[in-house]
Amino acid sequence: MHLSEQEIIRREKLEKLLALGIDPYPPEAFEVNVHAAHIKEFFQEDTEGKAINFQEVSIAGRLMSSRVMGKASFAELLDSTGRIQLYISRDDIAPGEDKTLYNEVFKKLLDLGDFIGVKGHVFRTQMGEITVHVTELKLLAKALRPLPVVKRDEEGNTFDAFTDPELRYRMRYVDLVVNPQVKETFLKRTNMVSSIRRFLNERGGLEVDTPVLQAIPGGAAARPFITHHNALDVPFYLRIANELYLKRLIVGGFDWVYEFSRNFRNEGMDRTHNPEFTILEFYVAYKDYLWMMETTEALLEQAAMDTCGTTDVEVGEIVINFKAPYRRVSIYDAIKEHAGVDVSGMDEAGLREVCKSLHIEIDASMGKGKLIDELFGATAEKHFIQPTFITDYPVEMSPLTKKHRSKAGLVERFELMINGKEVANAYTELNDPIDQRERFEEQVKLMERGDDEAMFIDHDFLRALEYGMPPTSGIGIGIDRLAMLLCNQHTIQEVLFFPQMRPEKFEE
């Protein structure tokens, strides 16, 4: 293994610590009783400027800076909530004759990035900085690699920043340490998910788990990842959706079920697609897609308020307004508005001619549904910046959706578009088992034409429908894409801790 000069020096320091009898990775717990942000927020002084709280603090984190000034030093510690200054005096941490802990360990053998634990009391310096006066110091973990040195001046300008995207995504553990805004993004994402979960729970939703390994990949039109189950000696698939299992639970008697599921689709990668992603799906008995539109508006409005403190959310240079209600446009009207062509009555041949005339790339495997989808994606999708429900899709595009109650050839489906991308997809669910079987059989014909995203026939799901499923509405909401919006990020990789990347080659 090739080591840099810095890595060699740190390993030499490790050996010196061991020679002094100091365990660089001690097994004992270090009891933390407060965090940096809490101290800074709640520190109090009396009228004479004397501290009246935080007189016995125990805090731990990374050593991020050190300014040694003879017998006393200032340092900076980073814990999970932020940074705080430390004042370290030789005679405080080494009160006896032996000054090794300060003269050798702190001044010479500790490095930036090392984990330390300190005990002491809090005061305010003459410069006004809230500071921990350290009376005890302990090394908790020696860092053998140096952190990137990110410098910031008094105006807040950053120098030598750790900004290379590939390095940041590969080494998220470093990214989180040296780029504080990255941690804030993921805290906001967690708040967003918590808000959605509360919204569902307060309305009677039941959170459930469904299989990730599936014998038949169903619930969406997508190319699956294939694996092998050794014990059963059969192929299995990583789920592309959890829809069909959640509907089975509606058949079984639950009225409202939901799941935040990790799904996998063996497809392309770009700024809005990752092969592994998180989606929220929920299904509610005795409801339809009109009810679901209103519920979705309320859910996203609440999520925006809880995450951002407002329904007017900045996304790049624009402001997205999550306040209900949202505009509703049929997919045919959207294509007509932006492509200038009315395709509502066209057959497959006519749609192919329109696609060719608009220079939209298509192939022989695409049926009517795929062609309309390509038309919408190429001509209309990018124009819907503010939240908009695209409604009333052709039946060929929606094999799991109930036929429209008043419009022949259409189904009761909507997709929610925000900032030019699909964020949610919802139906009045198809609960007619005979119609569902016929739709699956049409998908098989598309598969035979070469459509590798067409759906399989799920005979067990059909059997479940034959036992009876009540009228139901369901939705899938892309959690990663929603996080991109509410966290003001332009790539999906910025809201995933560990996005997929080509495997790295390590030198032995």
Summary of the structure (lengths in Angstrom):
residues: 508
radius of gyration: 29.1
end to end distance: 4.7
largest distance: 93.6
contacts: 1537
relative contact order: 0.09
helix: 34%
strand: 26%
